[in-house]
Amino acid sequence: MKRTRETIFYQHPDERPNISGCTFFDGEDLTEEQRKKKQQAQQREWLMQQMEEKKQKQALDQRKDK
């Protein structure tokens, strides 16, 4: 008997986890965006601290010169 109709239930591509079946790879940085934002905030904090220390040192040097 010849098949005339075959029922195949394909999922929509957006519903599949990944076309190739691989969801992540070794060494892949899944939290890159969060990590970069955290590092930028940390650098900003360090920079502000250094600027404050420099202002304090300059003020102290000015007092010593008087």
N, C-alpha and C positions, 0 to 999 in steps of 0.2 A: 504494500500500500504506500502510495506517495504522500508525503506531507505537503499540504498546500498552505497551511497556516502554522506559524510557530510563534508562541507567546514568549517573549523575552522581556523581563522587567528591568529596564535600565534605570539606574538612578540618575537624577539630574547631576551634572558635573559639580555644581556648588555643594551638593550634599555629600559627595565622596570626600574622604579625608585627604586623599591625594591621588592624582591620576596614576602615578607610578607605584603607589603603595607605600612609598617612604614618607614618613611624617616628619622625621628630623634626622640629622646626621651627626656623627661624632665631631666635636669641635665647633659645632654651630652655636653662635651666641644668641640664644632666644630672648635674653633680657637686655639687649644692646641699648635700646632707647632709654629704658629706666636707668641703666648703669651710667650712661652718658649724662643724663639730667642730674643724677646724684653727684657725679664727679664735677660737673660745672658749678653746682651749688657749693660744693666743698672748696673748690678753687676760689670762688667769689668770697667765701668766708675768710679764707687764708689771706687773700689780697687785702680785704678790709682791715684785718688784724695787723698786717704789715704796714699799711698806711697809717693806722693809729699809732703804732710803735714809732714810726718815723716822725710823726708830728710831735709826740712826746719827747723824743730825743732832741729835735730841733728847739723846742721850747726850753728844755733843760740847758742846752748849749747857749741859748740867748741869755738865760739868767746868769750863767757862769761868766759870760763876757761883760756883764754890767758891773 
